Amino acid sequence: MEFSFAISIGLLGLLGFLEIVSASVPLFLTPYLEKGQIKEARGHSRVTEENTTGVTIPESYSGFITVDKHLKNHLFFWFFPSALNASAPLLIWLNGGPGVSSMLGLFWENGPLELRSDRKDFQKREHSWADPFAMLYIDNPVDVGYSFTESGDAGHRSTQKGITKDLYSFIEQFYKMFPEYKKRELYIGGQSYAGKYVPSIAYYIDEQLQKNRTDIPLTGVYIGGPFFDPPVQTLSYYEYIYSMGVISHAQKVEYRQDTLKLIQQFHAGELKNVELKEVLDKILRNLGLATLDNYVTGNPADYMLVNECMNTPRIRHAVHAGNRTFHIINRAVNAKFGGDLFVSLKSEMAELMNKYKVLIYTGDYDVIVSSVMVESALLTTPWRHQAEYNATRRSMWWSAEGQLRGFYSKTDQFCRVVVKGAGHQTPHDQPQASLEMMREFIQHGCVAIKATGEGTQCPKRVTESNSRNVSPSNSRNASSRSSGRKKTPRNSSWSFGADTVRTVVIFLTATLARHLGRL
C-alpha cells in the first residue's frame, strides 16, 4: 500500500515536472502538421487565459511554425477568427521596421485587445478589425517579436527573397492547420516597411498560382504608408515638412541632394549598408519631435508597453512562447537591412495592381511615409491604368454621421485613401474611420463606393449660419432653422441669398478637396 502510494506521488511529481518543462518550451506546430495531426495542432495552439479585470482573450490560436527546417527558422503567429462572421475573409497583418513585431499592430492598432495606459493589463478594443475579419498577425522576419532562428546569423533574413521564402512556407502550413480558410478571400497587408514585404510575398503567390503550384486564395492587398519604392520616395521626404514651413527651400534642396548622393552611392556599390536613420535624423533635428509618427500630436506608439506585456509569464504561457524573450523592436535586425533599403518593389506592385484589389492608405499627419512620398511612387508605378490614375481627382469621404473621414480615389481595382487626422499608425489614430475603410474596401472595393455605384455625398444643407465651417455635422440644425427664411442683409452691396451661399460654399469645399487630394 505504501509502495503504491509512493508510486502515485512519484507519478504526480513527474507529471508536474513535465508540465513545467512543457511550459518552458515553445509550441512547434510543424511536426503535428507533417503528421496530419490537425486537430492536435489546433487544440494545443488554442489560447486560453483570463486577465485580472475579467476581460477574456477571444478565441485565438498561437505558436510557432518552422519555415526552414535546415536553418531551424521559426515564425510566431497569433490568429483571431472573426468574432462576428463565421465566413469572414482572412487578413494577414505585417508590421514593418524593418524589425518591428506585428504584435504592435495587434495591441496598438487594430487587434481585438489593447493595452491599458496603467501598464497593468489589457482591455477589449472598441473598433477591432477582428470583429468583421479573421486577423492573422505574424512576427516577421526571424528574431523579431517571438520569432527566432537556431542558426545565428546564418538564419537571418536581410532581403525580400529570404523573407518571402519564409512567409510563403508559413502561409502554406497555416492553410494545412486551418483548411476551411481556403474557401475564403485572402488579403495580405500591413504598414510602412511592410510596403516591401506585402508586394513581395503577394507577387510570389501570384507566380505560384500561374504555375498551378498553389491554391492560396489571394484576393487583394492593403498597405498603410507603404515604403515600396525607396529610390523615388526618399527624395520626397522633405516635401511634407517644407510645406509646413519647418525648413526653408534652401534646406530642402540641400537635404534632397544629400539623399540623392546616398542613393547613387548605394547603386554604385560604394555603400553596402545604408540606414534610414541617415535620412530621418535631418528631419527630426528640424521638427524638434521625438517621433515622426504624427506631426500634430508628436505622440509615438508605445512600443515598450507592448514589449512589457508580451514578456510577462502569463502571456508567454498563454501564447505558448515557452521561455523565449519577446523583442518588440530588434535594431540588430533593422541594421541588417541596409542592403535592402533602396531596392524598389515598384514592378511587383504594378503587377498586383493589374490583377488584384489593392488599397493604399496614408494618414495626413504622417511624416515617416507621407502622402507626398506615396504619391511620388504611385505616379510612376507602371501598371495598366497608370495614366488614368495620374489624371484622377480626389473625392471627399464622409461618414454616415456627416464627418469628413478623408479623401479617396478609385481607379479600376485600385483604391487610394488619405485618412484625415491620422499619422503613421493610422488605425490607432483614427480607429473608427480605419475600420470603416477596411469594411468598405473588402465589400465594395473602396471607401464610399456602394453596391449601386453611388458614393456617400456631403449633406446638402449648408447655409449662411455655417458658411465658415463646412463640416456637415455642425450645419444640420442651423440650416433647418434658416431654410426658406429671407434675411435682410446689413449691406446690400454684399447681399447673398441662401442658394448663392450654398453654391459658393460647396464650390469652395470641392476646390479645397481637389487641392488637398493632390498632396
C-alpha positions in Angstrom: 0.0 0.0 0.0 2.8 2.4 1.0 4.7 1.3 -2.1 1.7 2.1 -4.5 1.2 5.4 -2.7 4.8 6.3 -3.2 4.5 5.4 -6.9 1.4 7.6 -7.2 3.2 10.5 -5.5 6.2 10.0 -7.8 4.0 9.9 -10.9 2.3 13.1 -9.8 5.6 14.7 -9.3 6.8 13.6 -12.7 3.7 14.9 -14.4 4.2 18.2 -12.6 7.8 18.4 -13.7 6.9 17.5 -17.3 4.2 20.2 -17.3 6.8 22.8 -16.1 9.2 21.7 -18.8 6.5 21.7 -21.4 5.5 25.3 -20.4 9.1 26.4 -20.9 9.4 25.0 -24.4 7.9 26.9 -27.4 5.0 25.2 -29.2 6.3 24.0 -32.5 3.3 23.1 -34.8 5.1 21.9 -37.9 5.6 18.3 -36.6 1.9 18.0 -36.0 1.1 19.3 -39.4 3.6 17.0 -41.1 1.9 14.0 -39.5 -1.6 15.2 -40.4 -2.5 15.8 -36.8 -4.5 18.9 -37.5 -6.9 18.5 -34.5 -4.0 18.2 -32.1 -2.2 21.2 -33.6 -5.3 23.4 -33.3 -6.0 22.1 -29.8 -2.5 22.7 -28.5 -2.3 26.2 -30.0 -5.6 27.4 -28.6 -5.1 30.5 -26.4 -7.0 30.3 -23.1 -6.3 32.9 -20.5 -8.4 35.4 -18.5 -6.8 38.6 -17.2 -7.3 40.2 -13.8 -10.1 42.5 -14.9 -12.2 39.6 -16.3 -11.6 40.5 -19.9 -11.2 37.2 -21.7 -8.9 36.8 -24.7 -11.2 36.0 -27.6 -10.9 32.7 -29.4 -7.4 32.6 -30.8 -4.5 30.4 -31.7 -0.8 30.9 -31.4 2.5 29.1 -31.7 5.5 28.6 -33.9 5.6 27.3 -37.5 9.0 26.1 -38.7 9.6 27.8 -42.1 13.1 26.5 -42.8 13.9 23.1 -41.3 17.6 23.3 -42.3 18.2 26.6 -40.6 15.6 26.0 -38.0 13.8 29.3 -38.6 10.5 29.6 -36.7 7.9 32.3 -37.2 5.5 33.1 -34.3 1.9 33.9 -35.0 -1.3 34.9 -33.2 -4.5 34.2 -35.1 -8.0 35.5 -34.3 -11.0 34.1 -36.2 -13.7 36.7 -36.8 -15.9 37.4 -33.7 -18.9 38.2 -35.8 -18.7 36.4 -39.1 -18.2 32.7 -39.4 -17.3 33.0 -43.1 -15.2 36.2 -42.8 -12.2 36.7 -45.2 -8.7 36.2 -43.8 -6.5 39.3 -43.4 -2.7 38.9 -42.7 -1.1 41.8 -40.9 2.6 42.5 -41.0 4.4 45.4 -39.3 7.5 46.9 -40.9 10.5 48.5 -39.4 12.3 46.5 -40.6 12.5 44.8 -37.2 9.1 45.7 -35.6 6.9 43.0 -34.3 3.3 42.6 -35.7 2.1 42.4 -32.1 2.4 46.2 -32.2 -0.4 46.1 -34.8 -2.4 43.8 -32.6 -2.2 45.7 -29.4 -1.6 49.3 -30.6 -3.6 49.5 -33.9 -6.4 47.1 -34.9 -6.4 43.9 -32.9 -9.2 42.8 -30.5 -7.2 43.7 -27.5 -5.5 47.0 -26.5 -3.2 47.7 -23.5 -4.3 49.9 -20.7 -2.4 53.1 -20.0 -1.7 52.0 -16.4 0.5 49.3 -18.0 -1.1 46.6 -15.8 -3.5 44.8 -18.2 -5.4 44.9 -21.5 -8.9 45.6 -22.4 -11.3 45.0 -25.4 -10.8 47.3 -28.3 -14.0 49.0 -29.5 -13.1 49.2 -33.2 -11.4 45.9 -33.7 -10.6 44.6 -37.2 -11.0 41.1 -35.7 -14.8 41.6 -35.4 -15.6 41.6 -39.1 -12.4 39.8 -40.3 -10.2 36.9 -39.3 -6.9 38.5 -38.4 -3.6 36.7 -38.6 -0.6 38.6 -37.0 2.9 37.2 -37.9 6.2 38.2 -36.3 8.4 38.7 -39.3 11.3 38.2 -40.0 13.0 35.8 -37.6 14.4 37.4 -34.4 11.6 39.9 -34.3 8.9 39.5 -31.7 8.9 35.9 -30.6 10.1 34.6 -34.0 13.6 33.2 -33.9 16.3 31.2 -35.7 18.5 28.5 -34.2 21.3 29.2 -36.7 22.5 32.6 -35.6 23.5 34.9 -38.4 23.1 32.2 -41.0 19.4 32.1 -40.3 18.8 35.8 -40.5 16.9 37.3 -43.5 18.0 40.6 -44.9 16.5 40.5 -48.4 12.9 40.3 -49.7 13.8 37.0 -51.3 14.6 35.4 -48.0 11.7 36.9 -46.2 9.3 35.9 -48.9 10.6 32.3 -48.8 9.8 32.1 -45.0 6.4 33.8 -45.3 5.3 31.5 -48.2 6.3 28.4 -46.2 4.3 29.8 -43.2 1.2 30.5 -45.2 1.1 27.1 -46.9 1.4 25.4 -43.4 -1.2 27.8 -41.9 -3.7 26.6 -44.5 -2.9 23.0 -43.6 -3.9 23.9 -40.0 -7.0 25.9 -41.0 -8.1 24.3 -44.3 -11.5 25.9 -44.1 -10.0 29.3 -44.9 -9.0 28.0 -48.4 -12.7 28.8 -49.3 -12.4 32.4 -48.2 -10.8 35.5 -49.6 -7.3 36.3 -48.5 -5.9 39.8 -48.2 -2.3 40.4 -47.3 -1.3 43.7 -45.7 0.5 45.8 -43.2 2.2 49.1 -43.0 5.4 51.1 -43.6 8.4 48.8 -44.5 5.8 46.0 -44.9 5.2 48.0 -48.1 8.0 45.8 -49.4 7.1 42.6 -47.6 3.5 42.6 -48.8 4.0 43.1 -52.6 7.0 40.7 -52.5 5.0 37.8 -50.9 1.8 38.6 -52.8 3.7 38.7 -56.1 5.4 35.3 -55.4 2.0 33.8 -54.5 0.6 35.1 -57.8 3.6 33.5 -59.7 2.8 30.1 -58.0 -0.9 30.5 -58.9 0.0 31.0 -62.5 2.1 27.8 -62.4 -0.6 25.8 -60.6 1.7 25.2 -57.7 -0.7 26.5 -55.1 -4.3 27.3 -54.4 -3.8 30.1 -51.9 -7.0 32.3 -52.4 -5.2 35.6 -52.8 -7.8 38.3 -53.4 -6.1 41.6 -52.7 -3.5 43.6 -50.7 -3.8 46.6 -48.4 -0.9 48.7 -47.1 -0.7 51.8 -44.9 2.0 54.3 -45.5 3.9 51.9 -47.8 7.6 52.3 -48.4 7.7 50.2 -51.6 9.8 52.4 -54.0 12.6 53.9 -51.8 14.7 55.4 -54.6 11.8 57.7 -55.5 10.1 58.1 -52.1 13.2 59.0 -50.1 13.7 62.0 -52.4 10.3 63.2 -51.4 10.9 63.0 -47.6 11.4 66.8 -47.2 8.4 68.0 -49.2 5.9 67.5 -46.4 7.8 69.4 -43.7 8.8 72.1 -46.3 5.1 72.6 -46.9 4.6 73.1 -43.2 7.3 75.8 -43.1 9.6 73.8 -40.9 12.6 74.0 -43.4 13.5 76.6 -46.0 13.7 76.0 -49.7 17.5 76.0 -49.5 17.4 73.3 -46.8 15.0 71.2 -48.8 17.3 71.4 -51.8 20.4 70.6 -49.7 18.8 67.6 -48.0 17.4 66.2 -51.2 20.9 66.4 -52.8 22.4 64.6 -49.8 19.8 61.9 -50.1 20.3 61.6 -53.9 24.1 61.1 -53.2 23.2 58.2 -50.8 21.1 56.5 -53.4 23.7 56.9 -56.1 26.4 55.6 -53.9 24.3 52.6 -53.0 23.5 51.7 -56.6 27.2 52.2 -57.5 28.2 49.6 -54.8 30.0 52.2 -52.7 27.7 51.8 -49.8 26.9 48.3 -48.6 24.9 49.3 -45.5 22.6 52.3 -45.6 20.3 53.0 -42.6 17.1 55.0 -43.0 18.3 56.9 -39.9 20.7 58.8 -42.0 17.8 60.4 -43.8 15.4 60.8 -40.9 17.8 62.4 -38.5 17.8 65.6 -40.5 14.0 65.8 -40.3 14.0 65.1 -36.5 16.5 67.8 -35.8 14.3 70.4 -37.5 11.0 69.3 -36.2 12.0 69.0 -32.6 9.8 65.9 -32.2 10.6 62.7 -30.5 8.8 60.8 -33.3 7.7 61.1 -36.9 4.6 59.0 -36.3 2.3 62.0 -36.1 3.3 65.6 -37.0 0.5 67.2 -34.9 0.4 65.1 -31.7 4.1 64.1 -31.6 3.0 61.0 -29.7 4.9 57.8 -30.6 3.5 54.3 -30.5 4.1 52.9 -27.0 6.4 50.1 -28.2 7.7 49.3 -24.7 4.2 48.9 -23.3 3.6 46.0 -25.8 7.1 44.7 -25.0 6.4 44.5 -21.3 3.0 42.8 -21.8 4.4 40.1 -24.2 7.3 39.3 -21.8 5.1 38.6 -18.8 5.0 34.9 -17.7 1.2 34.8 -18.0 1.2 36.0 -21.7 4.2 33.8 -22.6 2.3 30.8 -21.2 -1.0 31.8 -22.8 0.5 32.1 -26.3 2.8 29.1 -26.0 6.0 31.0 -26.3 7.9 28.9 -23.7 10.9 30.7 -22.3 11.5 32.9 -25.4 12.2 36.6 -24.9 10.0 38.9 -26.9 11.5 41.8 -28.9 9.0 44.5 -30.0 11.9 46.1 -32.0 15.1 44.4 -32.9 17.5 47.1 -34.0 20.1 44.4 -34.9 17.7 43.1 -37.5 17.0 46.6 -38.7 20.7 47.2 -39.3 21.0 44.1 -41.4 18.5 45.6 -44.0 20.9 48.3 -45.1 21.4 46.5 -48.4 17.7 46.2 -49.0 16.8 49.8 -48.2 16.9 51.3 -51.7 15.6 48.2 -53.5 12.3 49.0 -55.3 9.3 46.8 -55.4 7.5 49.0 -57.9 7.3 46.4 -60.7 5.8 43.8 -58.3 3.3 46.4 -57.1 2.3 47.2 -60.6 1.6 43.6 -61.5 -0.6 43.2 -58.4 -2.5 46.4 -59.2 -3.1 44.9 -62.7 -4.7 41.8 -61.2 -6.0 42.2 -57.7 -7.9 44.6 -55.4 -5.3 47.0 -53.9 -5.8 49.5 -51.1 -3.1 52.0 -50.2 -3.9 54.5 -47.4 -1.9 57.2 -45.6 -2.6 59.5 -42.7 -2.4 63.2 -43.5 -0.2 63.8 -40.4 2.3 61.0 -41.3 5.9 62.3 -41.6 7.6 58.9 -41.9 5.8 57.9 -45.1 3.8 61.0 -46.1 1.1 61.2 -48.7 3.6 63.1 -50.9 6.0 60.2 -50.7 3.4 57.7 -51.6 2.1 59.7 -54.5 5.6 60.2 -55.9 5.9 56.4 -56.1 2.3 55.8 -57.4 2.6 58.4 -60.2 5.5 56.4 -61.7 4.2 52.8 -61.0 3.9 51.2 -64.4 0.6 49.5 -64.1 -2.1 49.2 -66.8 -4.1 52.2 -65.5 -1.2 54.4 -64.6 -2.2 57.3 -66.9 -5.8 57.1 -65.7 -4.8 57.2 -62.1 -2.5 60.1 -62.6 -5.4 62.1 -64.1 -7.9 61.2 -61.3 -9.4 63.8 -58.9 -10.0 63.0 -55.2 -13.4 62.9 -53.7 -14.3 63.7 -50.1 -15.1 60.7 -47.9 -17.9 61.3 -45.5 -19.1 59.1 -42.7 -22.8 58.3 -42.4 -22.9 60.8 -39.5 -21.6 63.6 -41.7 -18.0 63.6 -40.5 -15.2 64.2 -43.1 -13.1 61.0 -42.9 -10.6 61.9 -45.6 -10.2 61.8 -49.3 -10.1 59.0 -51.9 -10.0 58.0 -55.5 -10.7 54.7 -57.2 -9.1 53.5 -60.5 -10.1 50.1 -61.7 -9.5 47.8 -58.7 -7.1 50.3 -57.0 -8.4 52.3 -54.0 -6.3 55.3 -52.7 -7.3 56.8 -49.4 -5.9 59.7 -47.3 -7.3 59.4 -43.7 -7.9 62.8 -42.0 -6.3 63.4 -38.6 -4.1 60.3 -38.7 -0.3 59.8 -38.6 1.8 56.8 -39.4 -0.2 54.5 -37.1 -3.4 55.2 -38.9 -5.6 52.6 -37.3 -4.6 53.8 -33.8 -5.1 57.5 -34.6 -8.4 57.1 -36.4 -9.8 53.6 -35.3 -13.4 54.1 -36.4 -12.5 55.5 -39.8 -9.9 52.9 -40.4 -12.3 50.0 -39.6 -14.9 51.6 -41.8 -12.3 52.0 -44.6 -11.4 48.3 -44.4 -15.1 47.2 -44.4 -15.9 49.2 -47.5 -12.7 48.2 -49.3 -13.4 44.5 -48.7 -17.1 44.7 -49.5 -17.2 47.4 -52.3 -13.6 47.8 -53.5 -13.1 51.3 -52.0 -14.5 53.7 -49.4 -17.9 55.4 -50.1 -18.5 53.1 -53.1 -21.8 51.3 -52.6 -23.3 48.4 -54.4 -25.3 50.9 -56.6 -22.1 52.6 -57.6 -23.1 55.8 -55.7 -20.8 57.3 -53.1 -21.6 58.9 -49.8 -22.3 62.6 -50.6 -21.8 65.6 -48.5 -25.1 66.7 -46.9 -26.7 69.5 -48.9 -27.8 71.7 -46.1 -25.1 74.3 -45.9 -26.3 77.8 -45.2 -25.2 81.3 -44.2 -25.2 80.3 -40.5 -22.3 77.9 -41.0 -20.6 79.2 -44.2 -17.4 79.5 -42.2 -17.5 75.8 -41.2 -18.3 73.4 -44.0 -18.4 70.4 -41.7 -21.9 69.0 -42.3 -22.2 67.6 -38.7 -22.2 71.2 -37.4 -24.6 72.6 -40.0 -27.6 70.4 -39.8 -29.6 72.2 -37.0 -28.7 75.7 -38.1 -29.7 75.1 -41.7 -33.0 73.5 -40.8 -33.9 76.6 -38.8 -33.0 79.1 -41.6 -34.3 77.1 -44.5 -36.8 79.1 -46.6 -36.4 82.2 -44.4 -35.4 85.5 -46.1 -32.8 87.6 -44.2 -32.2 91.3 -44.8 -28.5 92.0 -45.3 -26.7 94.8 -43.4 -25.0 95.9 -46.6 -27.0 95.4 -49.9 -23.8 95.6 -51.9 -22.8 92.3 -50.3 -26.2 90.6 -50.3 -26.2 86.8 -50.9 -29.3 84.5 -50.9 -29.1 81.1 -49.3 -28.8 79.4 -52.6 -25.9 81.5 -53.6 -24.1 80.9 -50.3 -24.8 77.2 -50.6 -23.3 77.2 -54.1 -20.2 79.2 -53.1 -19.5 77.0 -50.1 -19.9 73.8 -51.9 -17.7 75.1 -54.8 -15.0 76.2 -52.3 -15.2 72.9 -50.4 -14.9 70.9 -53.6 -12.0 73.1 -54.8 -10.2 72.7 -51.5 -10.7 68.9 -51.6 -9.3 68.7 -55.1 -6.2 70.6 -54.0 -5.8 68.5 -50.8 -6.2 65.4 -53.0 -3.1 66.4 -54.9 -0.9 66.3 -51.8 
